[in-house]
Amino acid sequence: MNVLDNALGVHAQTLGMRSQRMELLARNIANADTPNFKARDIDFKQVMQQAQDTAMVTTQVGHVAQGDAGSADAVKYRTPFNTAFDGNTVELHVEQAKYGKSAADYQATLNFLEQRVSGIRKALRGD
Amino acid sequence: MALDQIFGIAGSALNSQSVRMNTIASNLANAGTVAGTDQDAFRAKRAVFKTIMEQQGSTPGNSYQGGVKVQQISDDPTPVRRLLDPGNPLADKDGYVYTSNVNEMGEMVDMMAASRSYQNNVEVINTARQLLMRTLDLTKA
């Protein structure tokens, strides 16, 4: 299993992180009309930095995985360009653009993973 | 897996927006109603949205956490209009009837906003579905 994890590299982890970010953006879009809702986003750079700097392993049940996008410090509130009267900081066009971009990012990561998987498959088949 | 939670979140938004559309339809339908007293006059209904914070109301395998729900449907506090119409059978002893406080123009604008929000969330679901299907295709790579 360890061999397979190494073969997939950082991309397997990245895919999970990207899908978590998309979930967060979907929450923002769903709450575009909710009074006092504050838009949130994941600082992707920081999460990746954390994952690379200290590659700590969870060995016990109580341990928290490093570079987990769900951890509180990675999720940040967005600073809106314009504030709304009802205290909502979701700007729909901004969220839409970010959702579209993160969908493209997700597909890019998928492409990398596909290449890795087909490489492994080719090696296993041996022809 | 976070991608499949998008279905629950955006689904809850679709539900809330359709409730909003329903209240707007009700408001527009009742825009022309009159009543004999101030209390009986129709008042425009407003859907008040709230974020779903906990696992409340979620079914197993389908989380709505972070989605949106309709917290309450409240009356528009705008005062109702009083019209002099002695010929109306509902008129009070001074000859006045009380019309609804529905602002038709505002309701139409609100309807457009609700419909756009609905479309946005449908688009979110579509994108998430496509990505999920592509992820499943990873096994065929």
Interface residues (C-beta under 8 A of the other chain):
Chain A: L15 G16 S19 Q20 M22 E23 L24 A26 R27 I29 A30 N31 A32 D33 T34 P35 F37 L92 Q96 Y99 G100 A103 Y106 Q107 L110 L113 E114 Q115 V117 S118 R121
Chain B: M1 A2 L3 Q5 I6 I9 A10 S12 A13 Q17 R20 V48 F49 K50 T51 G66 G67 V68 A113 S117 N120 N121 V124 T127 A128 Q130 L131 R134 T135 L138 A141
